[in-house]
Amino acid sequence: MKHYPPEFKADAVALYQSRPEATIRSVAADLGVNPETLRNWVRGAGASRLRSGAGGRPA
């Protein structure tokens, strides 16, 4: 199992949050990490972002 420094994890989460058009899969590929790894970091950081059209408010 690979271990990543906390700074790298925080930067990866920040990058994901700063790119609303990007998916976890695409950001993970850019960084060379497994998408599930990035997903866990995002969840662990309590990070979320709203996606238009995905689970929006009821009409």
PDB file of N, CA, C and O in Angstrom:
ATOM      1  N   MET A   1       0.839  -1.178   0.000  1.00  0.00           N
ATOM      2  CA  MET A   1       0.000   0.000   0.000  1.00  0.00           C
ATOM      3  C   MET A   1       0.885   1.244   0.000  1.00  0.00           C
ATOM      4  O   MET A   1       1.860   1.330   0.746  1.00  0.00           O
ATOM      5  N   LYS A   2       0.527   2.200  -0.848  1.00  0.00           N
ATOM      6  CA  LYS A   2       1.269   3.447  -0.932  1.00  0.00           C
ATOM      7  C   LYS A   2       0.828   4.389   0.171  1.00  0.00           C
ATOM      8  O   LYS A   2      -0.352   4.444   0.515  1.00  0.00           O
ATOM      9  N   HIS A   3       1.762   5.120   0.717  1.00  0.00           N
ATOM     10  CA  HIS A   3       1.444   6.139   1.712  1.00  0.00           C
ATOM     11  C   HIS A   3       1.752   7.505   1.120  1.00  0.00           C
ATOM     12  O   HIS A   3       2.827   7.731   0.564  1.00  0.00           O
ATOM     13  N   TYR A   4       0.788   8.413   1.249  1.00  0.00           N
ATOM     14  CA  TYR A   4       0.948   9.750   0.698  1.00  0.00           C
ATOM     15  C   TYR A   4       1.048  10.752   1.841  1.00  0.00           C
ATOM     16  O   TYR A   4       0.373  10.590   2.857  1.00  0.00           O
ATOM     17  N   PRO A   5       1.873  11.777   1.698  1.00  0.00           N
ATOM     18  CA  PRO A   5       1.981  12.798   2.742  1.00  0.00           C
ATOM     19  C   PRO A   5       0.660  13.548   2.907  1.00  0.00           C
ATOM     20  O   PRO A   5      -0.082  13.716   1.939  1.00  0.00           O
ATOM     21  N   PRO A   6       0.369  13.994   4.110  1.00  0.00           N
ATOM     22  CA  PRO A   6      -0.884  14.740   4.346  1.00  0.00           C
ATOM     23  C   PRO A   6      -1.037  15.954   3.434  1.00  0.00           C
ATOM     24  O   PRO A   6      -2.149  16.293   3.030  1.00  0.00           O
ATOM     25  N   GLU A   7       0.072  16.606   3.112  1.00  0.00           N
ATOM     26  CA  GLU A   7       0.011  17.783   2.236  1.00  0.00           C
ATOM     27  C   GLU A   7      -0.479  17.401   0.841  1.00  0.00           C
ATOM     28  O   GLU A   7      -1.249  18.134   0.221  1.00  0.00           O
ATOM     29  N   PHE A   8      -0.024  16.244   0.354  1.00  0.00           N
ATOM     30  CA  PHE A   8      -0.453  15.773  -0.961  1.00  0.00           C
ATOM     31  C   PHE A   8      -1.948  15.481  -0.952  1.00  0.00           C
ATOM     32  O   PHE A   8      -2.665  15.842  -1.886  1.00  0.00           O
ATOM     33  N   LYS A   9      -2.413  14.828   0.107  1.00  0.00           N
ATOM     34  CA  LYS A   9      -3.841  14.511   0.218  1.00  0.00           C
ATOM     35  C   LYS A   9      -4.675  15.782   0.233  1.00  0.00           C
ATOM     36  O   LYS A   9      -5.680  15.886  -0.471  1.00  0.00           O
ATOM     37  N   ALA A  10      -4.246  16.758   1.050  1.00  0.00           N
ATOM     38  CA  ALA A  10      -4.986  18.022   1.146  1.00  0.00           C
ATOM     39  C   ALA A  10      -4.994  18.752  -0.193  1.00  0.00           C
ATOM     40  O   ALA A  10      -6.015  19.308  -0.596  1.00  0.00           O
ATOM     41  N   ASP A  11      -3.859  18.747  -0.875  1.00  0.00           N
ATOM     42  CA  ASP A  11      -3.790  19.400  -2.192  1.00  0.00           C
ATOM     43  C   ASP A  11      -4.669  18.690  -3.207  1.00  0.00           C
ATOM     44  O   ASP A  11      -5.292  19.336  -4.050  1.00  0.00           O
ATOM     45  N   ALA A  12      -4.725  17.364  -3.132  1.00  0.00           N
ATOM     46  CA  ALA A  12      -5.555  16.598  -4.062  1.00  0.00           C
ATOM     47  C   ALA A  12      -7.033  16.919  -3.849  1.00  0.00           C
ATOM     48  O   ALA A  12      -7.779  17.092  -4.813  1.00  0.00           O
ATOM     49  N   VAL A  13      -7.454  17.000  -2.589  1.00  0.00           N
ATOM     50  CA  VAL A  13      -8.848  17.343  -2.277  1.00  0.00           C
ATOM     51  C   VAL A  13      -9.143  18.761  -2.756  1.00  0.00           C
ATOM     52  O   VAL A  13     -10.193  19.013  -3.347  1.00  0.00           O
ATOM     53  N   ALA A  14      -8.222  19.683  -2.501  1.00  0.00           N
ATOM     54  CA  ALA A  14      -8.414  21.069  -2.932  1.00  0.00           C
ATOM     55  C   ALA A  14      -8.509  21.163  -4.456  1.00  0.00           C
ATOM     56  O   ALA A  14      -9.312  21.931  -4.987  1.00  0.00           O
ATOM     57  N   LEU A  15      -7.694  20.387  -5.148  1.00  0.00           N
ATOM     58  CA  LEU A  15      -7.742  20.387  -6.609  1.00  0.00           C
ATOM     59  C   LEU A  15      -9.095  19.887  -7.099  1.00  0.00           C
ATOM     60  O   LEU A  15      -9.689  20.475  -8.003  1.00  0.00           O
ATOM     61  N   TYR A  16      -9.575  18.814  -6.508  1.00  0.00           N
ATOM     62  CA  TYR A  16     -10.891  18.280  -6.891  1.00  0.00           C
ATOM     63  C   TYR A  16     -11.976  19.329  -6.663  1.00  0.00           C
ATOM     64  O   TYR A  16     -12.849  19.523  -7.509  1.00  0.00           O
ATOM     65  N   GLN A  17     -11.917  19.995  -5.527  1.00  0.00           N
ATOM     66  CA  GLN A  17     -12.936  20.998  -5.219  1.00  0.00           C
ATOM     67  C   GLN A  17     -12.848  22.210  -6.138  1.00  0.00           C
ATOM     68  O   GLN A  17     -13.860  22.855  -6.411  1.00  0.00           O
ATOM     69  N   SER A  18     -11.654  22.520  -6.613  1.00  0.00           N
ATOM     70  CA  SER A  18     -11.468  23.708  -7.447  1.00  0.00           C
ATOM     71  C   SER A  18     -11.853  23.482  -8.906  1.00  0.00           C
ATOM     72  O   SER A  18     -11.904  24.425  -9.697  1.00  0.00           O
ATOM     73  N   ARG A  19     -12.122  22.235  -9.253  1.00  0.00           N
ATOM     74  CA  ARG A  19     -12.462  21.913 -10.641  1.00  0.00           C
ATOM     75  C   ARG A  19     -13.857  21.305 -10.720  1.00  0.00           C
ATOM     76  O   ARG A  19     -13.992  20.087 -10.837  1.00  0.00           O
ATOM     77  N   PRO A  20     -14.896  22.136 -10.657  1.00  0.00           N
ATOM     78  CA  PRO A  20     -16.266  21.605 -10.623  1.00  0.00           C
ATOM     79  C   PRO A  20     -16.655  20.789 -11.849  1.00  0.00           C
ATOM     80  O   PRO A  20     -17.588  19.988 -11.783  1.00  0.00           O
ATOM     81  N   GLU A  21     -15.966  20.977 -12.951  1.00  0.00           N
ATOM     82  CA  GLU A  21     -16.297  20.218 -14.158  1.00  0.00           C
ATOM     83  C   GLU A  21     -15.639  18.843 -14.174  1.00  0.00           C
ATOM     84  O   GLU A  21     -16.002  17.989 -14.983  1.00  0.00           O
ATOM     85  N   ALA A  22     -14.684  18.627 -13.292  1.00  0.00           N
ATOM     86  CA  ALA A  22     -13.914  17.380 -13.296  1.00  0.00           C
ATOM     87  C   ALA A  22     -14.549  16.331 -12.392  1.00  0.00           C
ATOM     88  O   ALA A  22     -15.221  16.652 -11.412  1.00  0.00           O
ATOM     89  N   THR A  23     -14.323  15.084 -12.741  1.00  0.00           N
ATOM     90  CA  THR A  23     -14.789  13.972 -11.918  1.00  0.00           C
ATOM     91  C   THR A  23     -13.646  13.517 -11.008  1.00  0.00           C
ATOM     92  O   THR A  23     -12.482  13.852 -11.229  1.00  0.00           O
ATOM     93  N   ILE A  24     -14.006  12.752  -9.990  1.00  0.00           N
ATOM     94  CA  ILE A  24     -12.972  12.177  -9.132  1.00  0.00           C
ATOM     95  C   ILE A  24     -12.037  11.328  -9.981  1.00  0.00           C
ATOM     96  O   ILE A  24     -10.821  11.367  -9.796  1.00  0.00           O
ATOM     97  N   ARG A  25     -12.590  10.574 -10.897  1.00  0.00           N
ATOM     98  CA  ARG A  25     -11.779   9.707 -11.757  1.00  0.00           C
ATOM     99  C   ARG A  25     -10.765  10.521 -12.565  1.00  0.00           C
ATOM    100  O   ARG A  25      -9.605  10.123 -12.675  1.00  0.00           O
ATOM    101  N   SER A  26     -11.186  11.645 -13.126  1.00  0.00           N
ATOM    102  CA  SER A  26     -10.265  12.430 -13.951  1.00  0.00           C
ATOM    103  C   SER A  26      -9.181  13.105 -13.116  1.00  0.00           C
ATOM    104  O   SER A  26      -8.024  13.164 -13.532  1.00  0.00           O
ATOM    105  N   VAL A  27      -9.548  13.610 -11.948  1.00  0.00           N
ATOM    106  CA  VAL A  27      -8.550  14.233 -11.069  1.00  0.00           C
ATOM    107  C   VAL A  27      -7.565  13.177 -10.576  1.00  0.00           C
ATOM    108  O   VAL A  27      -6.357  13.414 -10.544  1.00  0.00           O
ATOM    109  N   ALA A  28      -8.080  12.022 -10.196  1.00  0.00           N
ATOM    110  CA  ALA A  28      -7.212  10.934  -9.740  1.00  0.00           C
ATOM    111  C   ALA A  28      -6.230  10.529 -10.840  1.00  0.00           C
ATOM    112  O   ALA A  28      -5.053  10.294 -10.567  1.00  0.00           O
ATOM    113  N   ALA A  29      -6.707  10.449 -12.069  1.00  0.00           N
ATOM    114  CA  ALA A  29      -5.827  10.093 -13.190  1.00  0.00           C
ATOM    115  C   ALA A  29      -4.748  11.153 -13.382  1.00  0.00           C
ATOM    116  O   ALA A  29      -3.590  10.824 -13.639  1.00  0.00           O
ATOM    117  N   ASP A  30      -5.123  12.412 -13.260  1.00  0.00           N
ATOM    118  CA  ASP A  30      -4.148  13.497 -13.392  1.00  0.00           C
ATOM    119  C   ASP A  30      -3.054  13.391 -12.327  1.00  0.00           C
ATOM    120  O   ASP A  30      -1.893  13.710 -12.582  1.00  0.00           O
ATOM    121  N   LEU A  31      -3.440  12.940 -11.135  1.00  0.00           N
ATOM    122  CA  LEU A  31      -2.499  12.853 -10.016  1.00  0.00           C
ATOM    123  C   LEU A  31      -1.788  11.501  -9.930  1.00  0.00           C
ATOM    124  O   LEU A  31      -0.817  11.353  -9.188  1.00  0.00           O
ATOM    125  N   GLY A  32      -2.274  10.522 -10.686  1.00  0.00           N
ATOM    126  CA  GLY A  32      -1.668   9.197 -10.655  1.00  0.00           C
ATOM    127  C   GLY A  32      -2.036   8.394  -9.418  1.00  0.00           C
ATOM    128  O   GLY A  32      -1.254   7.573  -8.940  1.00  0.00           O
ATOM    129  N   VAL A  33      -3.253   8.645  -8.899  1.00  0.00           N
ATOM    130  CA  VAL A  33      -3.723   7.878  -7.745  1.00  0.00           C
ATOM    131  C   VAL A  33      -4.994   7.125  -8.120  1.00  0.00           C
ATOM    132  O   VAL A  33      -5.662   7.468  -9.096  1.00  0.00           O
ATOM    133  N   ASN A  34      -5.320   6.115  -7.353  1.00  0.00           N
ATOM    134  CA  ASN A  34      -6.531   5.342  -7.573  1.00  0.00           C
ATOM    135  C   ASN A  34      -7.750   6.229  -7.276  1.00  0.00           C
ATOM    136  O   ASN A  34      -7.752   6.954  -6.281  1.00  0.00           O
ATOM    137  N   PRO A  35      -8.772   6.180  -8.114  1.00  0.00           N
ATOM    138  CA  PRO A  35      -9.967   6.999  -7.865  1.00  0.00           C
ATOM    139  C   PRO A  35     -10.607   6.750  -6.502  1.00  0.00           C
ATOM    140  O   PRO A  35     -11.105   7.685  -5.876  1.00  0.00           O
ATOM    141  N   GLU A  36     -10.602   5.510  -6.040  1.00  0.00           N
ATOM    142  CA  GLU A  36     -11.188   5.223  -4.724  1.00  0.00           C
ATOM    143  C   GLU A  36     -10.362   5.845  -3.603  1.00  0.00           C
ATOM    144  O   GLU A  36     -10.900   6.233  -2.566  1.00  0.00           O
ATOM    145  N   THR A  37      -9.070   5.936  -3.818  1.00  0.00           N
ATOM    146  CA  THR A  37      -8.209   6.591  -2.838  1.00  0.00           C
ATOM    147  C   THR A  37      -8.579   8.059  -2.727  1.00  0.00           C
ATOM    148  O   THR A  37      -8.754   8.577  -1.624  1.00  0.00           O
ATOM    149  N   LEU A  38      -8.700   8.728  -3.863  1.00  0.00           N
ATOM    150  CA  LEU A  38      -9.088  10.144  -3.850  1.00  0.00           C
ATOM    151  C   LEU A  38     -10.479  10.312  -3.256  1.00  0.00           C
ATOM    152  O   LEU A  38     -10.715  11.242  -2.484  1.00  0.00           O
ATOM    153  N   ARG A  39     -11.400   9.423  -3.606  1.00  0.00           N
ATOM    154  CA  ARG A  39     -12.754   9.498  -3.064  1.00  0.00           C
ATOM    155  C   ARG A  39     -12.732   9.413  -1.534  1.00  0.00           C
ATOM    156  O   ARG A  39     -13.460  10.140  -0.858  1.00  0.00           O
ATOM    157  N   ASN A  40     -11.900   8.528  -0.997  1.00  0.00           N
ATOM    158  CA  ASN A  40     -11.784   8.403   0.453  1.00  0.00           C
ATOM    159  C   ASN A  40     -11.214   9.671   1.081  1.00  0.00           C
ATOM    160  O   ASN A  40     -11.652  10.088   2.153  1.00  0.00           O
ATOM    161  N   TRP A  41     -10.238  10.283   0.414  1.00  0.00           N
ATOM    162  CA  TRP A  41      -9.668  11.522   0.936  1.00  0.00           C
ATOM    163  C   TRP A  41     -10.713  12.635   0.953  1.00  0.00           C
ATOM    164  O   TRP A  41     -10.799  13.402   1.912  1.00  0.00           O
ATOM    165  N   VAL A  42     -11.501  12.716  -0.112  1.00  0.00           N
ATOM    166  CA  VAL A  42     -12.540  13.746  -0.194  1.00  0.00           C
ATOM    167  C   VAL A  42     -13.569  13.535   0.915  1.00  0.00           C
ATOM    168  O   VAL A  42     -13.956  14.486   1.594  1.00  0.00           O
ATOM    169  N   ARG A  43     -14.006  12.302   1.097  1.00  0.00           N
ATOM    170  CA  ARG A  43     -14.962  11.998   2.167  1.00  0.00           C
ATOM    171  C   ARG A  43     -14.361  12.280   3.531  1.00  0.00           C
ATOM    172  O   ARG A  43     -15.022  12.860   4.393  1.00  0.00           O
ATOM    173  N   GLY A  44     -13.110  11.875   3.737  1.00  0.00           N
ATOM    174  CA  GLY A  44     -12.439  12.075   5.015  1.00  0.00           C
ATOM    175  C   GLY A  44     -12.265  13.537   5.363  1.00  0.00           C
ATOM    176  O   GLY A  44     -12.260  13.910   6.536  1.00  0.00           O
ATOM    177  N   ALA A  45     -12.122  14.363   4.342  1.00  0.00           N
ATOM    178  CA  ALA A  45     -11.962  15.798   4.560  1.00  0.00           C
ATOM    179  C   ALA A  45     -13.309  16.479   4.771  1.00  0.00           C
ATOM    180  O   ALA A  45     -13.372  17.670   5.073  1.00  0.00           O
ATOM    181  N   GLY A  46     -14.386  15.713   4.610  1.00  0.00           N
ATOM    182  CA  GLY A  46     -15.719  16.298   4.741  1.00  0.00           C
ATOM    183  C   GLY A  46     -16.047  17.215   3.585  1.00  0.00           C
ATOM    184  O   GLY A  46     -16.951  18.047   3.667  1.00  0.00           O
ATOM    185  N   ALA A  47     -15.301  17.052   2.504  1.00  0.00           N
ATOM    186  CA  ALA A  47     -15.493  17.906   1.339  1.00  0.00           C
ATOM    187  C   ALA A  47     -16.658  17.406   0.506  1.00  0.00           C
ATOM    188  O   ALA A  47     -16.891  16.204   0.377  1.00  0.00           O
ATOM    189  N   SER A  48     -17.358  18.331  -0.037  1.00  0.00           N
ATOM    190  CA  SER A  48     -18.420  17.991  -0.980  1.00  0.00           C
ATOM    191  C   SER A  48     -18.584  19.177  -1.913  1.00  0.00           C
ATOM    192  O   SER A  48     -18.138  20.286  -1.620  1.00  0.00           O
ATOM    193  N   ARG A  49     -19.213  18.931  -3.006  1.00  0.00           N
ATOM    194  CA  ARG A  49     -19.548  20.029  -3.905  1.00  0.00           C
ATOM    195  C   ARG A  49     -20.843  19.682  -4.584  1.00  0.00           C
ATOM    196  O   ARG A  49     -21.150  18.514  -4.824  1.00  0.00           O
ATOM    197  N   LEU A  50     -21.580  20.686  -4.882  1.00  0.00           N
ATOM    198  CA  LEU A  50     -22.876  20.473  -5.511  1.00  0.00           C
ATOM    199  C   LEU A  50     -22.681  20.212  -6.987  1.00  0.00           C
ATOM    200  O   LEU A  50     -21.889  20.881  -7.649  1.00  0.00           O
ATOM    201  N   ARG A  51     -23.389  19.259  -7.486  1.00  0.00           N
ATOM    202  CA  ARG A  51     -23.372  18.947  -8.903  1.00  0.00           C
ATOM    203  C   ARG A  51     -24.721  19.361  -9.484  1.00  0.00           C
ATOM    204  O   ARG A  51     -25.764  18.945  -8.982  1.00  0.00           O
ATOM    205  N   SER A  52     -24.710  20.155 -10.508  1.00  0.00           N
ATOM    206  CA  SER A  52     -25.964  20.575 -11.117  1.00  0.00           C
ATOM    207  C   SER A  52     -26.645  19.372 -11.763  1.00  0.00           C
ATOM    208  O   SER A  52     -26.019  18.587 -12.475  1.00  0.00           O
ATOM    209  N   GLY A  53     -27.939  19.251 -11.496  1.00  0.00           N
ATOM    210  CA  GLY A  53     -28.705  18.169 -12.087  1.00  0.00           C
ATOM    211  C   GLY A  53     -28.598  16.851 -11.359  1.00  0.00           C
ATOM    212  O   GLY A  53     -29.311  15.909 -11.706  1.00  0.00           O
ATOM    213  N   ALA A  54     -27.746  16.746 -10.375  1.00  0.00           N
ATOM    214  CA  ALA A  54     -27.593  15.480  -9.648  1.00  0.00           C
ATOM    215  C   ALA A  54     -28.151  15.633  -8.243  1.00  0.00           C
ATOM    216  O   ALA A  54     -27.514  16.226  -7.373  1.00  0.00           O
ATOM    217  N   GLY A  55     -29.317  15.108  -8.035  1.00  0.00           N
ATOM    218  CA  GLY A  55     -29.912  15.181  -6.712  1.00  0.00           C
ATOM    219  C   GLY A  55     -30.292  16.590  -6.315  1.00  0.00           C
ATOM    220  O   GLY A  55     -30.185  16.976  -5.151  1.00  0.00           O
ATOM    221  N   GLY A  56     -30.736  17.348  -7.290  1.00  0.00           N
ATOM    222  CA  GLY A  56     -31.110  18.738  -7.007  1.00  0.00           C
ATOM    223  C   GLY A  56     -32.331  18.831  -6.127  1.00  0.00           C
ATOM    224  O   GLY A  56     -32.884  17.824  -5.684  1.00  0.00           O
ATOM    225  N   ARG A  57     -32.735  20.047  -5.886  1.00  0.00           N
ATOM    226  CA  ARG A  57     -33.915  20.285  -5.046  1.00  0.00           C
ATOM    227  C   ARG A  57     -35.176  19.805  -5.731  1.00  0.00           C
ATOM    228  O   ARG A  57     -35.287  19.858  -6.956  1.00  0.00           O
ATOM    229  N   PRO A  58     -36.137  19.330  -4.931  1.00  0.00           N
ATOM    230  CA  PRO A  58     -37.424  18.919  -5.539  1.00  0.00           C
ATOM    231  C   PRO A  58     -38.148  20.116  -6.126  1.00  0.00           C
ATOM    232  O   PRO A  58     -38.025  21.232  -5.621  1.00  0.00           O
ATOM    233  N   ALA A  59     -38.890  19.890  -7.174  1.00  0.00           N
ATOM    234  CA  ALA A  59     -39.602  20.967  -7.851  1.00  0.00           C
ATOM    235  C   ALA A  59     -40.845  21.382  -7.124  1.00  0.00           C
ATOM    236  O   ALA A  59     -41.553  22.283  -7.576  1.00  0.00           O
TER     237      ALA A  59
END
